C-alpha cells in the first residue's frame, strides 16, 4: 500500500508558530488596509445594471469575441462569463449602467447580437435588470448576512469550547474570512451575490475544521496534563 506520510512522523508545528502567526497577522492587516482604502469591486448585483444570458446553437463563439462586440455598447463596465465549459456555448453578459439607461442598454445589446449573428443561431434565455437602488439594498443584505452568520458562528464556538479554546477558534475563523475578502479587494475581482454565498460556505468549512482540530487538542490535553 502506498503511504504518503510514514507512521510516527512528527512535524514541529509549534516550533514555527511565530513565523506563521506573523505571516497571518500581516495578511489580515494588509486585507483590512486595502479593504478600507480601495474597497471591493462590486458586480452588477450590487451596483445595478443589466444581466443577459445568451446561448448559441451551432455557431462557435468565444468569450473574447463577445467582449469585443460588447465594447461597442455605450455603457459602463462590461463583463462576459462563459458557463461551465467551452462546449456549453452559453454566456452571461453583465453591463453596468444608470437606472435611466438600463432599458436602452438592453435594446442596444440585442441589436448588436442581431447584426453580428444570424437569426436563429442564438437564443436569449434570460434578461435581468437591476436598478442601483435595488443593488444597494442587495449589498446591504449581503453585508448583514455575513455579519449575522459570523455572530451565530461565534456564539456556537463560545458555547462549544471553554475560555481557553474559544478565543483561538474565533480568531482562526475571522482570519479565513478577512483574508478571503482581502484577496477580492487586492485583485479587484468582482464581488457578487455568488461571492457572498461562497464566503459563507468557507466560513462553514472553517468552523468545521477548527472544531475538529480543537476537539482533538482538548482530548490530548485532558490525557496528557
C-alpha positions as CSV (number, residue, x, y, z in Angstrom):
1,X,0.0,0.0,0.0
2,X,1.2,3.5,-0.9
3,X,1.9,5.6,2.2
4,X,2.3,9.3,1.8
5,X,3.2,10.1,5.4
6,X,5.0,7.3,7.3
7,X,3.8,6.3,10.8
8,X,5.3,8.0,13.8
9,X,6.3,11.0,11.7
10,X,6.4,14.2,13.7
11,X,6.1,17.8,12.4
12,X,7.3,20.6,14.7
13,X,4.3,22.8,14.1
14,X,4.7,24.7,17.4
15,X,8.4,25.3,16.7
16,X,7.5,27.5,13.7
17,X,4.4,29.1,15.2
18,X,5.9,32.6,15.5
19,X,6.7,32.6,11.8
20,X,3.1,31.6,10.7
21,X,1.5,33.8,13.3
22,X,3.5,36.8,11.9
23,X,2.5,35.9,8.3
24,X,-1.1,35.5,9.3
25,X,-1.1,38.9,11.1
26,X,0.5,40.6,8.0
27,X,-2.2,39.1,5.7
28,X,-5.0,40.2,8.0
29,X,-3.6,43.7,8.3
30,X,-3.0,44.0,4.6
31,X,-6.5,42.8,3.8
32,X,-8.1,45.3,6.2
33,X,-6.0,48.3,4.9
34,X,-6.8,47.5,1.2
35,X,-10.5,47.0,2.0
36,X,-10.9,50.3,3.7
37,X,-8.7,52.3,1.3
38,X,-9.8,50.8,-2.0
39,X,-13.0,48.9,-1.1
40,X,-14.4,46.0,-3.2
41,X,-15.1,45.8,-6.9
42,X,-18.9,45.2,-6.6
43,X,-20.6,43.5,-9.5
44,X,-23.8,44.3,-11.3
45,X,-25.7,42.6,-8.5
46,X,-24.7,45.4,-6.1
47,X,-24.1,48.4,-8.4
48,X,-27.1,48.0,-10.7
49,X,-27.1,47.1,-14.4
50,X,-28.2,44.5,-17.0
51,X,-27.6,40.8,-16.9
52,X,-28.3,38.8,-20.1
53,X,-27.9,35.1,-20.7
54,X,-27.2,34.1,-24.3
55,X,-26.9,30.6,-25.7
56,X,-25.6,29.9,-29.2
57,X,-26.8,26.9,-31.0
58,X,-24.5,25.7,-33.8
59,X,-22.3,28.8,-34.1
60,X,-18.9,28.5,-32.3
61,X,-18.4,31.7,-30.3
62,X,-15.6,32.6,-27.8
63,X,-15.7,34.9,-24.8
64,X,-13.3,37.3,-26.4
65,X,-15.5,37.7,-29.4
66,X,-18.5,38.6,-27.2
67,X,-16.3,41.0,-25.2
68,X,-15.2,42.8,-28.4
69,X,-18.8,43.1,-29.5
70,X,-19.9,44.5,-26.2
71,X,-17.3,47.2,-26.3
72,X,-19.4,48.8,-28.9
73,X,-22.2,49.3,-26.4
74,X,-22.3,52.8,-24.9
75,X,-22.4,51.9,-21.2
76,X,-20.3,51.4,-18.1
77,X,-18.3,48.3,-17.2
78,X,-18.9,45.2,-19.2
79,X,-18.2,41.6,-18.1
80,X,-18.6,38.4,-20.1
81,X,-18.6,35.0,-18.4
82,X,-18.9,31.6,-20.2
83,X,-21.0,28.9,-18.5
84,X,-19.5,25.6,-17.4
85,X,-17.1,24.7,-20.3
86,X,-16.3,25.8,-23.8
87,X,-18.8,23.2,-25.1
88,X,-21.6,24.9,-23.3
89,X,-21.6,27.8,-25.8
90,X,-23.6,29.9,-23.3
91,X,-22.5,33.3,-22.0
92,X,-23.6,35.6,-19.2
93,X,-23.2,39.3,-20.2
94,X,-23.2,41.8,-17.3
95,X,-23.3,45.5,-18.2
96,X,-23.2,48.4,-15.7
97,X,-25.4,51.4,-16.3
98,X,-27.6,54.1,-14.7
99,X,-31.2,53.4,-14.0
100,X,-32.4,55.6,-16.8
101,X,-30.2,53.9,-19.4
102,X,-30.8,50.2,-18.5
103,X,-33.6,49.6,-21.0
104,X,-31.7,51.4,-23.7
105,X,-28.6,49.3,-23.0
106,X,-30.6,46.1,-23.1
107,X,-32.0,47.1,-26.5
108,X,-28.6,48.0,-27.8
109,X,-27.1,44.7,-26.7
110,X,-29.9,42.8,-28.5
111,X,-29.3,44.9,-31.7
112,X,-25.6,44.2,-31.7
113,X,-26.2,40.5,-31.4
114,X,-28.8,40.6,-34.2
115,X,-26.3,42.4,-36.5
116,X,-23.4,40.1,-35.7
117,X,-25.1,36.7,-35.7
118,X,-27.8,35.2,-38.0
119,X,-31.3,35.0,-36.7
120,X,-31.9,31.6,-35.0
121,X,-28.2,30.9,-34.3
122,X,-28.6,32.1,-30.7
123,X,-31.2,32.3,-28.0
124,X,-31.5,35.0,-25.3
125,X,-32.5,32.9,-22.3
126,X,-32.8,35.5,-19.6
127,X,-32.7,39.2,-19.1
128,X,-32.4,40.7,-15.6
129,X,-32.4,44.4,-15.0
130,X,-31.2,45.6,-11.5
131,X,-31.6,49.2,-10.6
132,X,-28.9,51.0,-8.5
133,X,-31.4,51.3,-5.6
134,X,-32.1,47.6,-5.6
135,X,-28.4,46.9,-6.0
136,X,-27.7,49.0,-2.9
137,X,-30.3,47.0,-1.0
138,X,-28.8,43.7,-2.1
139,X,-25.4,45.0,-1.0
140,X,-26.7,45.8,2.5
141,X,-28.5,42.4,2.7
142,X,-25.2,40.7,1.7
143,X,-23.2,42.5,4.4
144,X,-25.9,41.8,7.0
145,X,-26.0,38.1,6.1
146,X,-22.2,37.9,6.6
147,X,-22.4,39.7,9.9
148,X,-25.3,37.7,11.3
149,X,-23.7,34.4,10.1
150,X,-20.4,35.3,11.8
151,X,-22.2,36.3,15.1
152,X,-24.0,32.9,15.1
153,X,-20.8,31.1,14.5
154,X,-19.0,32.9,17.3
155,X,-21.9,32.2,19.7
156,X,-21.7,28.5,18.8
157,X,-17.9,28.4,19.2
158,X,-18.1,30.2,22.6
159,X,-20.6,27.6,23.8
160,X,-18.8,24.7,22.2
161,X,-15.4,25.4,23.8
162,X,-14.3,26.7,27.1
163,X,-12.4,30.0,27.7
164,X,-9.0,28.5,26.8
165,X,-10.0,27.5,23.3
166,X,-12.9,29.8,22.2
167,X,-10.7,32.9,21.5
168,X,-8.3,31.0,19.3
169,X,-11.2,29.4,17.4
170,X,-12.9,32.8,16.8
171,X,-9.6,34.3,15.6
172,X,-9.0,31.3,13.2
173,X,-12.4,31.7,11.7
174,X,-12.1,35.5,11.4
175,X,-8.7,35.0,9.8
176,X,-10.1,33.0,6.9
177,X,-13.0,35.4,6.2
178,X,-10.9,38.6,6.4
179,X,-8.1,37.2,4.1
180,X,-10.7,36.0,1.5
181,X,-12.3,39.4,1.4
182,X,-8.8,41.0,1.3
183,X,-7.9,38.9,-1.8
184,X,-11.0,40.2,-3.6
185,X,-10.1,43.7,-2.6
186,X,-6.5,43.4,-3.7
187,X,-7.1,41.5,-7.0
188,X,-10.2,43.7,-7.8
189,X,-12.1,40.6,-8.6
190,X,-15.8,41.2,-8.8
191,X,-17.7,40.8,-5.6
192,X,-21.3,39.5,-6.3
193,X,-24.1,37.7,-4.5
194,X,-22.5,34.4,-5.5
195,X,-19.3,35.6,-3.8
196,X,-21.3,36.2,-0.6
197,X,-22.6,32.6,-0.7
198,X,-19.0,31.4,-1.3
199,X,-17.7,33.3,1.7
200,X,-20.4,31.9,3.9
201,X,-19.6,28.4,2.7
202,X,-15.9,29.0,3.5
203,X,-16.9,30.2,7.0
204,X,-18.9,27.0,7.5
205,X,-16.0,24.8,6.4
206,X,-13.6,26.9,8.5
207,X,-15.7,26.3,11.6
208,X,-15.9,22.6,11.0
209,X,-12.1,22.3,10.5
210,X,-11.5,24.5,13.6
211,X,-13.9,22.5,15.8
212,X,-12.4,19.1,14.8
213,X,-8.8,20.3,15.4
214,X,-9.5,22.0,18.7
215,X,-11.5,19.0,19.9
216,X,-8.5,16.7,19.3
217,X,-6.3,19.2,21.1
218,X,-8.7,19.3,24.0
219,X,-8.8,15.5,24.2
220,X,-5.0,15.3,24.1
221,X,-4.6,18.0,26.8
222,X,-7.0,16.1,29.0
223,X,-5.0,12.9,28.7
224,X,-1.5,14.5,28.9
225,X,-1.7,17.2,31.6
